[in-house]
Amino acid sequence: MMLMFMSIFIMGVIFLSEKENMLVYLSEILLVICLLFFISTNLLMLYIFFELSIFPILVMILGYGSQIEKINSAYYLIFYAVMCSGPFLYVYFCSEFYFAVVYFFNIFSWEMIFILTICFMVKFPVYFLHLWLPKAHVEAPTTASMLLAGLLLKLGTGGYLRLTSLMMYTYMNFWLILSLVGMIVSAFMCLFQSDAKAVAAFSSIVHMSFVLFGLIILMKSTKMGACLMMLSHGYTSTLMFFMVGEFFHKSGTRMMNYLSGFMASSMLVSYTMMLVFLSNGGVPPTISFVSEYITIISIFLGFKSLFMILFLYFFIAFYYSLFILTSALMGGKLLNFSLWLMSYTFPGLVLMFNFFWLSLLIG
């Protein structure tokens, strides 16, 4: 229900801010596909809607991308989808069609479990399967980036949640190490990016690696923290790409060296920018802080050896969020931001600081 509500919010922002009618139509098609994915009653339908979601994004990137590299990013997206999702059909035909349930409790071989898992990991995305995401974000229009970060990455998480009862402890150490590597390395990568969209893309990989880390521990509290982080990432990343897109439309560049002038242009825009990036860094009282707090307390009680690695992740993630924020607010020339467009971010800000989601998970 929370993901469906977030889908409607993202679509509302796109509908109010996007002037290109075809992009709005493609967004509506993608929203319907995602909603059908979230309410699917068997894993085969999950797979069908999971693969259908690629086509609207491909049309957005190829049709409305601004540079010739959009063809390369489309190749990456198709390659990862075919190579990692195609074997799913082999598992389907070898499993005697036991895909008529939403959650698995049947015993499969470890090979089938790995294939089922890797299918959804592409859109998580875990590190080493993430190469398509920064390329797609950089070449996609703002609307496609908002949908990609807010909705498509949640499809991988939703599919993986359906498989948690099947996995038990299969490949737990493998995915645990991969999630930790993804958190640390992606956070470092954010420090060396020159494109603001690339920074937001790697920030998505950081947060989704944290979601995988919380889910793979197989504790109820860490699972709750992962779901809250997934929800917080949906709102935060959507608003990040929206604000980067607005800056690009006003200044004609997304380079980090020129990402400045927000405070000189408008205090309202500055406060909005500040709240979004502080939420991205996990500052209280945002939902992302609550999710990280729940997870780190659970890890400290059960897995003390991982505490220092998580501390390094929190430090780097907060540092690059603060670095981007200070760069954006200070200096630069005056930009004529539309306060009417910026008013669309207010519902997202309210939802980022809304602890009603926590009561839903506890209930």
LOVOKOL-553666 format. One record per residue: residue in three letters; z, x, y of N, C-alpha, C in turn. Coordinates in steps of 0.1 Angstrom, whole numbers, padded with zeros to 4 digits, always signed. Each point is the difference from the previous one (the first is absolute). Layout:
<nodes>
ALAZXYZXYZXY ...
</nodes>
This chain:
<nodes>
MET+0000+0008-0012+0000-0008+0012+0000+0009+0013 MET+0008+0011-0001+0000+0009+0012-0013+0006+0003 LEU-0007+0004-0011-0013+0006+0002-0011-0010+0005 MET+0001-0013-0005-0009-0010+0005+0003-0003+0015 PHE+0013+0000+0004+0003-0002+0014-0005+0011+0009 MET+0001+0013-0005-0005+0011+0007-0016+0000+0001 SER-0006-0005-0010-0015-0002+0000-0004-0009+0011 ILE+0007-0011+0001-0003-0010+0011+0002+0006+0014 PHE+0011+0008+0001+0003+0006+0013-0012+0010+0004 ILE-0004+0008-0009-0010+0010+0002-0013-0007+0004 MET-0003-0011-0007-0012-0007+0003+0000-0007+0014 GLY+0012-0004+0004+0002-0006+0013-0003+0010+0011 VAL+0005+0012-0002-0002+0011+0010-0015+0003+0001 ILE-0007+0001-0011-0014+0003+0000-0008-0011+0006 PHE+0004-0013-0003-0008-0011+0005+0001-0001+0015 LEU+0012+0004+0006+0002-0001+0014-0006+0012+0008 SER-0001+0012-0007-0004+0012+0007-0014+0004-0002 GLU-0006-0004-0012-0013+0005-0003-0011-0009+0006 LYS-0010+0006+0007-0010-0007+0006-0013-0001-0008 GLU-0001+0008-0011-0012+0000-0008+0002-0011-0011 ASN-0009-0010+0000+0002-0011-0009-0001+0003-0015 MET-0010+0009-0003-0002+0004-0014+0013+0007-0005 LEU+0006+0009+0008+0012+0006-0005+0011-0010-0003 VAL+0001-0011+0009+0010-0010-0003-0003-0007-0013 TYR-0013-0003-0003-0004-0007-0012+0004+0009-0012 LEU-0004+0012+0001+0004+0010-0011+0015+0001-0002 SER+0007-0001+0011+0015+0001-0001+0005-0013-0007 GLU-0006-0011+0003+0004-0013-0007-0002+0001-0015 ILE-0012+0005-0003-0003+0001-0014+0010+0009-0008 LEU+0003+0012+0007+0009+0009-0006+0014-0006-0001 LEU+0004-0008+0010+0013-0006-0001+0001-0010-0011 VAL-0011-0008-0002+0000-0010-0012+0001+0008-0013 ILE-0007+0011-0001+0000+0008-0013+0015+0005-0002 CYS+0006+0005+0010+0013+0005-0001+0011-0010-0004 LEU-0002-0012+0007+0009-0011-0004-0002-0005-0014 LEU-0012+0000-0005-0002-0003-0014+0005+0010-0009 PHE+0000+0013+0004+0006+0010-0008+0015-0002-0001 PHE+0007-0003+0011+0014-0001+0000+0005-0012-0008 ILE-0008-0011-0002+0004-0011-0007-0007-0001-0014 SER-0006+0010-0004-0007+0000-0013+0010-0001-0011 THR-0003-0007-0011+0009-0002-0011-0003+0008-0012 ASN-0010+0009+0000-0002+0009-0011-0006+0013+0005 LEU+0001+0010-0008-0004+0013+0004-0015+0002+0001 LEU-0008-0008-0007-0014+0001+0001-0005-0005+0014 MET+0006-0011+0004-0004-0005+0014+0005+0010+0010 LEU+0012+0006-0002+0004+0011+0009-0011+0011+0002 TYR-0005+0004-0012-0010+0011+0000-0013-0005+0008 ILE-0004-0012-0003-0012-0006+0007+0001+0000+0015 PHE+0011-0005+0005+0002-0001+0014+0003+0014+0006 PHE+0006+0009-0008+0003+0013+0004-0013+0008+0003 GLU-0010-0003-0008-0013+0007+0002-0008-0007+0011 LEU+0001-0013+0000-0008-0007+0011+0004+0004+0014 SER+0013+0004+0001+0004+0003+0014-0007+0013+0006 ILE-0006+0007-0009-0007+0012+0005-0013-0003+0009 PHE-0007-0011-0004-0012-0003+0006+0001-0003+0015 PRO+0009-0009+0005+0001-0002+0014+0003+0013+0008 ILE+0009+0008-0005+0003+0013+0007-0012+0009+0000 LEU-0008+0000-0011-0012+0009+0000-0010-0005+0011 VAL-0002-0013+0001-0009-0006+0010+0005+0003+0014 MET+0013-0001+0002+0005+0004+0014-0002+0014+0003 ILE+0002+0009-0010-0001+0015+0003-0015+0003+0002 LEU-0009-0004-0009-0014+0003+0001-0007-0007+0012 GLY+0004-0012+0003-0006-0008+0010+0005+0003+0014 TYR+0013+0003+0001+0006+0001+0013+0007+0013+0003 GLY-0002+0010-0009+0005+0013+0002-0007+0007+0011 SER+0006+0009+0007-0006+0006+0012-0007+0013-0002 GLN+0002+0007-0012-0006+0013-0002-0008+0000-0013 ILE-0008+0010-0002-0008+0001-0012+0009+0003-0013 GLU+0012+0006+0003+0008+0003-0012+0005-0012-0007 LYS-0002-0012+0006+0004-0012-0007-0007-0002-0014 ILE-0012+0006-0002-0006-0001-0013+0008+0009-0010 ASN+0005+0011+0004+0008+0009-0008+0013-0007-0004 SER+0006-0007+0010+0013-0007-0004-0003-0011-0009 ALA-0011-0007+0001-0003-0011-0009-0003+0006-0014 TYR-0006+0011-0001-0002+0007-0013+0014+0003-0007 TYR+0009+0005+0008+0013+0003-0005+0007-0012-0005 LEU-0001-0011+0007+0007-0013-0004-0006-0005-0013 ILE-0013+0000-0001-0007-0005-0012+0003+0009-0012 PHE+0000+0013+0002+0003+0009-0011+0014-0002-0006 TYR+0010+0000+0009+0013-0002-0005+0002-0014-0007 ALA-0006-0010+0006+0001-0013-0006-0006-0001-0014 VAL-0012+0006-0002-0007+0000-0012+0007+0008-0011 MET+0004+0012+0004+0006+0010-0010+0013-0004-0004 CYS+0008-0006+0008+0014-0004-0003+0002-0014-0004 SER-0008-0009+0004+0001-0014-0003-0009-0004-0011 GLY-0011+0007-0002-0009-0004-0011+0006+0000-0014 PRO+0008+0010-0004+0006+0000-0013+0009-0012-0003 PHE+0004-0007+0011+0008-0012-0002-0007-0010-0010 LEU-0013-0001+0001-0007-0009-0009+0001+0004-0014 TYR+0000+0013-0003+0002+0005-0013+0013-0004-0006 VAL+0011+0001+0008+0013-0004-0004+0000-0015-0003 TYR-0007-0007+0008+0000-0015-0002-0006-0004-0013 PHE-0011+0007-0004-0007-0004-0013+0008+0006-0012 CYS+0008+0010+0003+0007+0006-0011+0014-0006-0002 SER+0004-0008+0009+0014-0006-0001+0000-0014-0006 GLU-0011-0004-0006+0000-0013-0007+0002-0011+0010 PHE-0004+0002+0013+0000-0010+0010+0014-0005+0003 TYR+0010+0009+0000+0014-0004+0003+0002+0000+0015 PHE-0010-0003+0008+0002+0000+0015+0002-0013+0006 ALA+0005-0010-0007+0001-0013+0005+0014-0003+0006 VAL+0007+0011+0003+0013-0002+0006+0001+0009+0013 VAL+0009-0003+0008+0001+0007+0013+0008+0013-0002 TYR+0010+0000-0008+0008+0012-0003-0001+0004-0015 PHE-0002+0013-0003-0002+0004-0013+0014+0003-0007 PHE+0000-0004-0013+0012+0003-0008-0005+0005-0014 ASN-0013+0001-0002-0006+0005-0012+0000+0015+0000 ILE+0000+0006-0012+0001+0014-0002-0014+0006-0001 PHE-0004+0008+0009-0013+0006+0000+0001+0015-0003 SER-0010+0007-0004+0000+0014-0001+0001+0007+0013 TRP+0005+0012+0000+0002+0007+0013-0013+0002+0007 GLU-0012+0001-0007-0012+0002+0007-0004-0012+0008 MET+0002-0012-0006-0003-0013+0007+0010-0002+0012 ILE+0012+0004-0002+0010-0001+0012-0005+0009+0011 PHE-0004+0012-0003-0005+0009+0011-0012-0006+0007 ILE-0010-0005-0008-0012-0005+0006+0003-0012+0009 LEU+0009-0009-0005+0004-0012+0008+0007+0005+0013 THR+0008+0010-0001+0007+0005+0012-0009+0006+0010 ILE-0009+0009-0005-0008+0008+0009-0010-0009+0008 CYS-0003-0012-0006-0009-0010+0006+0006-0004+0014 PHE+0013-0003+0000+0006-0005+0012+0005+0011+0009 MET+0001+0013-0005+0005+0011+0008-0010+0004+0010 VAL-0013-0003-0002-0011+0004+0010+0003-0007+0013 LYS+0004-0012+0000+0002-0008+0012+0015+0001+0004 PHE+0008+0008-0007+0014+0001+0005+0000+0007+0014 PRO-0007+0011+0003-0005+0009-0010+0010+0012-0002 VAL+0001+0005-0012+0008+0012-0003-0008+0012+0004 TYR+0008+0011+0003-0007+0012+0004-0008+0006-0012 PHE-0011+0006+0004-0011+0004-0009-0010-0011-0003 LEU+0004-0012+0002-0010-0011-0001-0002-0006+0014 HIS+0004+0007+0010+0000-0006+0014-0012+0004+0008 LEU-0009+0009-0005-0010+0006+0009-0009-0010+0007 TRP-0002-0012-0006-0008-0010+0006+0006-0007+0012 LEU+0014+0000+0000+0006-0008+0010-0001+0006+0015 PRO+0003+0013+0002-0002+0005+0014-0015-0001+0004 LYS-0009+0002-0009-0014+0000+0004-0004-0015+0004 ALA+0005-0009-0008-0003-0015+0002+0006-0004+0014 HIS+0012+0004+0002+0007-0004+0013-0007+0006+0012 VAL-0004+0013-0001-0006+0007+0012-0013-0007+0003 GLU-0008-0004-0010-0013-0005+0003-0001-0015+0002 ALA+0011-0007-0004+0000-0015+0001+0003-0004+0014 PRO-0005-0012+0003+0005-0006+0013+0014-0004+0000 THR+0006-0003+0011+0014-0003+0001+0004-0011-0009 THR-0008-0011-0001+0004-0011-0008+0000+0004-0015 ALA-0009+0007-0004+0000+0005-0014+0012+0009-0003 SER+0004+0008+0009+0011+0009-0002+0013-0009-0001 MET+0001-0010+0008+0012-0009+0000+0001-0007-0014 LEU-0011-0005-0005-0001-0006-0013+0003+0009-0011 LEU-0006+0012+0001+0002+0010-0010+0014+0004-0002 ALA+0007+0003+0011+0014+0004+0000+0009-0011-0003 GLY-0002-0012+0006+0009-0011-0002-0001-0008-0012 LEU-0013-0001-0006-0002-0008-0012-0004+0007-0012 LEU-0011+0008+0001-0006+0006-0012+0010+0010-0007 LEU+0008+0007+0007+0010+0009-0007+0010-0008-0007 LYS+0003-0013+0004+0010-0008-0006-0006-0006-0014 LEU-0013+0000-0001-0006-0004-0013+0004+0010-0011 GLY+0000+0013+0003+0004+0009-0010+0014-0001-0003 THR+0009-0002+0010+0014-0002-0003+0003-0012-0008 GLY-0007-0011+0004+0002-0013-0008-0004+0002-0014 GLY-0011+0006-0003-0005+0002-0013+0010+0009-0008 TYR+0005+0011+0006+0010+0008-0006+0013-0007-0003 LEU+0004-0009+0008+0012-0008-0002-0001-0008-0013 ARG-0012-0005-0003-0003-0008-0012+0002+0009-0012 LEU-0001+0013+0001+0000+0009-0012+0013+0007-0002 THR+0010-0003+0009+0013+0008-0001+0007-0004-0013 SER-0001-0012-0004+0007-0004-0013-0006+0006-0012 LEU-0013+0004+0001-0007+0006-0011+0003+0015+0000 MET+0001+0006+0011+0001+0015+0000+0013+0005-0006 MET+0011-0006+0003+0013+0005-0004+0001+0015+0006 TYR+0001+0009-0009+0001+0014+0005-0012+0008-0003 THR-0011-0006-0003-0013+0007-0003-0005+0006+0013 TYR-0002+0013+0000-0005+0008+0011+0009-0001+0012 MET+0012-0003-0002+0009-0001+0012+0001+0013+0008 ASN+0002+0011-0008+0001+0013+0007-0013+0004+0007 PHE-0011-0004-0006-0013+0004+0006-0002-0007+0013 TRP+0002-0013+0001-0002-0008+0012+0011+0003+0010 LEU+0012+0004-0005+0011+0003+0009-0003+0013+0008 ILE-0005+0010-0007-0004+0013+0006-0012-0003+0010 LEU-0009-0008-0004-0012-0003+0008+0004-0007+0013 SER+0010-0009-0001+0004-0007+0012+0007+0010+0010 LEU+0009+0008-0006+0007+0010+0009-0010+0010+0006 VAL-0010+0005-0007-0010+0008+0006-0008-0007+0011 GLY-0003-0013-0003-0007-0008+0010+0007-0001+0013 MET+0013-0003-0001+0009-0002+0012+0000+0013+0008 ILE+0003+0011-0006+0002+0012+0007-0013+0006+0006 VAL-0010+0001-0009-0013+0006+0004-0007-0009+0011 SER+0000-0013-0002-0007-0009+0009+0007+0000+0014 ALA+0014+0002-0001+0007+0001+0013-0004+0012+0008 PHE-0001+0011-0008-0005+0013+0007-0014-0002+0005 MET-0009-0007-0008-0013-0001+0005-0001-0008+0013 CYS+0009-0009+0002+0000-0007+0013+0002+0009+0012 LEU+0007+0011-0002+0002+0009+0011-0012+0008+0004 PHE-0010+0001-0009-0012+0008+0003-0013-0008+0002 GLN+0001-0013+0002-0011-0008+0002-0004+0000+0015 SER-0013+0000+0003-0004-0001+0014-0005-0014+0004 ASP-0002-0009-0010-0004-0014+0002+0012-0009-0002 ALA+0002-0008+0010+0012-0009-0001-0001-0010-0011 LYS-0013-0004-0004-0001-0009-0011+0003+0007-0013 ALA-0004+0013-0001+0004+0008-0012+0015+0001-0002 VAL+0007+0002+0012+0015+0000-0001+0005-0013-0005 ALA-0005-0011+0005+0005-0013-0005-0004-0002-0015 ALA-0011+0005-0004-0004-0001-0014+0009+0008-0009 PHE+0003+0013+0003+0009+0008-0008+0015-0006+0001 SER+0003-0006+0011+0013-0006+0001+0001-0012-0010 SER-0011-0007-0003+0000-0010-0010+0002+0006-0014 ILE-0006+0011-0002+0002+0007-0013+0014+0004-0002 VAL+0007+0004+0011+0014+0004-0001+0008-0012-0004 HIS-0002-0011+0007+0009-0012-0003-0003-0006-0013 MET-0013+0000-0004-0003-0006-0013+0005+0010-0012 SER+0001+0013+0003+0006+0009-0010+0015-0003-0001 PHE+0006-0004+0011+0014-0004-0001+0002-0013-0007 VAL-0009-0009+0001+0000-0012-0007-0001+0002-0015 LEU-0009+0009-0004-0002+0004-0014+0013+0007-0005 PHE+0006+0008+0008+0012+0007-0004+0011-0011-0003 GLY+0002-0010+0009+0010-0010-0002-0003-0008-0013 LEU-0012-0003-0003-0004-0008-0011+0002+0007-0013 ILE-0003+0013+0000+0000+0008-0013+0014+0003-0005 ILE+0010-0001+0009+0014+0003-0004+0005-0011-0009 LEU-0006-0012+0001+0004-0011-0009+0014-0004+0002 MET+0005+0000+0012+0013-0006+0004-0003-0012+0009 LYS+0009-0010-0001-0002-0012+0008+0001+0003+0014 SER+0009+0008+0004+0002+0003+0015-0012+0008+0005 THR-0005+0010-0007-0012+0007+0005-0012-0008+0000 LYS-0001-0009-0010-0012-0010+0001+0001-0009+0012 MET+0012-0004+0004+0002-0008+0012-0004+0008+0012 GLY+0004+0013+0001-0004+0009+0011-0014+0002+0000 ALA-0007+0002-0011-0014+0002+0000-0008-0012+0005 CYS+0005-0012-0004-0007-0013+0005+0002-0001+0015 LEU+0011+0004+0005+0003-0001+0014-0009+0010+0008 MET-0002+0012-0006-0008+0010+0006-0015-0004+0000 MET-0004-0007-0011-0014-0005-0001-0002-0010+0011 LEU+0010-0009+0002-0001-0010+0011-0001+0006+0014 SER+0010+0010+0002+0000+0006+0013-0013+0008+0003 HIS-0005+0006-0011-0012+0008+0002-0012-0009+0004 GLY+0000-0012-0006-0011-0009+0004+0000-0004+0014 TYR+0011-0003+0006+0001-0003+0015-0002+0012+0008 THR+0007+0011-0003+0000+0012+0008-0014+0007+0001 SER-0006+0001-0012-0013+0007+0000-0011-0009+0007 THR+0001-0013-0002-0009-0009+0007+0000+0002+0015 LEU+0013+0000+0005+0001+0002+0015-0004+0014+0004 MET+0003+0010-0008-0004+0014+0003-0015+0001+0002 PHE-0008-0006-0010-0014+0001+0001-0006-0009+0012 PHE+0007-0011+0002-0004-0008+0012+0002+0007+0013 MET+0011+0008+0001+0002+0007+0013-0009+0012+0001 VAL-0002+0007-0011-0010+0011+0000-0014-0005+0004 GLY-0003-0012-0006-0014-0005+0003-0001-0004+0014 GLU+0011-0006+0006-0001-0004+0014-0001+0013+0009 PHE+0007+0010-0003-0001+0013+0007-0015+0005-0001 PHE-0006-0001-0011-0013+0005-0002-0010-0008+0008 HIS+0002-0013+0001-0009-0009+0007+0001+0003+0015 LYS+0012+0004+0005+0001+0002+0014-0003+0014+0005 SER+0002+0010-0009-0002+0014+0004-0012+0006-0007 GLY-0005-0006-0011-0012+0006-0007+0003+0011-0009 THR+0013+0003-0003+0003+0011-0009+0013-0004-0008 ARG+0001+0006-0012+0012-0001-0008+0007+0013-0002 MET-0004+0011+0007+0005+0013-0002+0015+0000+0004 MET+0008+0007-0007+0015+0001+0003+0002+0007+0013 ASN-0008+0009+0004+0001+0007+0013-0001-0009+0012 TYR-0007-0011-0002-0003-0009+0011+0008-0013-0002 LEU+0008-0001-0010+0008-0012-0002+0012+0000+0009 SER-0002-0005+0012+0011+0001+0010-0003-0011+0011 GLY+0010-0001+0009-0002-0009+0011+0005-0014-0002 PHE+0007-0003-0011+0005-0014-0002+0011-0003+0010 MET+0009+0009+0003+0011-0004+0009-0005-0001+0014 ALA-0010+0008+0004-0006+0000+0014-0008-0013+0001 SER-0005-0005-0011-0009-0012+0001+0007-0013+0000 SER+0010-0001-0008+0008-0013-0001+0013+0002-0007 MET+0011-0004+0005+0013+0001-0006+0000-0009-0012 LEU-0006-0012+0000+0000-0009-0011-0007+0006-0012 VAL-0012+0007+0002-0007+0007-0010+0009+0011-0006 SER+0007+0007+0009+0008+0011-0004+0011-0004-0009 TYR+0007-0011+0004+0011-0005-0009-0005-0004-0013 THR-0012-0007+0000-0006-0004-0013-0003+0012-0009 MET-0006+0010+0006-0003+0012-0007+0012+0007-0005 MET+0010+0000+0008+0013+0006-0005+0006-0007-0011 LEU+0001-0013+0000+0005-0007-0011-0008+0001-0013 VAL-0013+0001+0001-0008+0001-0012+0002+0013-0006 PHE+0000+0011+0007+0001+0014-0006+0014+0003-0004 LEU+0010-0006+0007+0014+0002-0005+0002-0008-0013 SER-0007-0011-0002+0001-0007-0012-0007+0008-0011 ASN-0011+0007+0004-0007+0008-0010+0009+0012-0004 GLY+0008+0005+0009+0009+0011-0004+0013-0005-0006 GLY+0002-0013-0002+0012-0004-0007+0013+0000+0008 VAL-0001-0004+0013+0011+0000+0009+0007-0014-0001 PRO+0014-0001-0001+0006-0013+0000-0002-0007+0013 PRO+0000-0014+0000+0002-0008-0012-0012-0006-0006 THR-0011+0008-0002-0012-0005-0006+0001-0003-0015 ILE-0009-0007-0005+0000-0003-0015-0003+0013-0007 SER-0008+0009+0005-0002+0013-0007+0013+0008-0001 PHE+0008+0000+0010+0013+0007-0001+0009-0006-0011 VAL+0000-0014-0001+0008-0006-0010-0005+0003-0014 SER-0013+0001-0002-0006+0003-0013+0003+0014-0004 GLU-0001+0010+0010+0003+0014-0003+0015+0001-0002 TYR+0009-0007+0007+0014+0001-0002+0004-0005-0014 ILE-0006-0011-0004+0004-0006-0014-0005+0010-0010 THR-0012+0006+0001-0005+0009-0010+0008+0013-0001 ILE+0003+0006+0012+0007+0012+0000+0014-0001-0005 ILE+0007-0011+0002+0013-0002-0005+0000-0001-0015 SER-0010-0007-0006-0002-0002-0014-0003+0014-0007 ILE-0009+0007+0007-0003+0014-0005+0012+0009+0000 PHE+0008-0001+0010+0011+0009+0001+0011-0003-0010 LEU+0001-0012-0004+0009-0004-0010-0004+0004-0014 GLY-0014-0001-0003-0005+0002-0013-0008+0013-0002 PHE-0006+0005+0010-0009+0012-0001+0003+0009+0011 LYS+0011+0007+0000+0004+0009+0011-0010+0011+0002 SER-0007+0004-0010-0009+0012+0001-0012-0003+0009 LEU-0003-0013+0001-0012-0004+0009+0004-0002+0014 PHE+0013+0001+0003+0004-0004+0014-0006+0010+0010 MET+0000+0013-0002-0005+0010+0009-0015-0002+0003 ILE-0007-0004-0011-0015-0002+0002-0002-0012+0009 LEU+0008-0011-0002-0001-0011+0009+0004+0003+0014 PHE+0010+0008+0002+0004+0004+0013-0011+0007+0007 LEU-0007+0009-0007-0012+0007+0006-0010-0010+0004 TYR-0003-0010-0008-0009-0011+0003+0004-0007+0013 PHE+0012-0004+0001+0005-0008+0012-0002+0009+0012 PHE+0003+0012-0001+0000+0009+0012-0015+0002+0005 ILE-0009+0002-0009-0014+0002+0004-0006-0013+0005 ALA+0003-0011-0007-0006-0013+0004+0005-0004+0014 PHE+0013+0003+0003+0005-0004+0013-0006+0010+0011 TYR-0002+0012-0004-0005+0010+0009-0014-0003+0005 TYR-0009-0003-0010-0014-0003+0005-0001-0013+0007 SER+0008-0010-0003+0000-0012+0007+0005+0002+0015 LEU+0010+0008+0001+0005+0003+0014-0010+0009+0007 PHE-0007+0009-0006-0010+0008+0006-0011-0008+0006 ILE-0005-0010-0008-0011-0008+0004+0005-0009+0012 LEU+0012-0005-0001+0005-0009+0010+0002+0008+0014 THR+0005+0012-0001+0002+0007+0013-0014+0004+0006 SER-0009+0003-0009-0014+0004+0005-0007-0012+0006 ALA+0002-0012-0006-0006-0012+0005+0005-0005+0013 LEU+0014+0002+0002+0006-0006+0012-0001+0009+0012 MET+0000+0013-0002+0000+0009+0012-0014+0005+0004 GLY-0001+0001+0013-0012+0006+0006-0013-0009-0001 GLY-0011+0006+0002-0013-0007-0001-0004-0008+0012 LYS-0012-0006-0001-0005-0008+0011+0003-0015-0002 LEU-0001-0007+0010+0002-0015-0001-0010-0007-0008 LEU+0004-0009-0009-0008-0007-0009+0002-0015+0003 ASN-0011-0008+0001+0002-0014+0003+0001-0008-0013 PHE+0013+0000-0005+0002-0008-0013+0001-0015+0004 SER-0005-0007-0010+0001-0015+0001+0013-0005-0004 LEU+0009-0005+0009+0013-0005-0004-0001-0012-0009 TRP-0011-0008+0002-0002-0011-0009-0002+0004-0014 LEU-0008+0011-0002-0002+0005-0014+0013+0006-0005 MET+0008+0007+0008+0012+0006-0005+0010-0011-0003 SER-0001-0012+0005+0010-0010-0003-0002-0005-0014 TYR-0011+0003-0007-0001-0003-0014+0009+0008-0009 THR+0005+0011+0005+0009+0009-0008+0014-0006-0001 PHE+0004-0009+0009+0013-0004+0001+0005-0007-0013 PRO-0008-0009-0006+0005-0005-0013+0002+0010-0011 GLY-0008+0011+0000+0001+0010-0010+0013+0008+0003 LEU+0003+0002+0013+0013+0007+0003+0012-0007-0004 VAL-0001-0014+0002+0011-0008-0004+0002+0001-0015 LEU-0011-0001-0008+0001+0001-0014+0004+0013-0005 MET-0003+0011+0007+0005+0013-0004+0015+0002+0001 PHE+0006-0008+0009+0015+0001+0002+0007-0012-0006 ASN-0007-0008-0009+0006-0012-0005+0006+0002-0013 PHE+0013-0002-0001+0007+0003-0013+0000-0013-0009 PHE-0008-0010+0004-0002-0011-0009-0006+0003-0013 TRP-0009+0011+0001-0007+0004-0013+0011+0006-0010 LEU+0010+0006+0005+0010+0005-0009+0007-0011-0007 SER+0003-0011+0007+0007-0011-0007-0009-0006-0010 LEU-0013+0000+0002-0009-0006-0010+0000+0009-0013 LEU+0000+0013+0001+0000+0009-0011+0014-0001-0008 ILE+0011-0001+0008+0013-0001-0007+0001-0013-0007 GLY-0005-0011+0007+0000-0013-0007-0008-0001-0012 
</nodes>
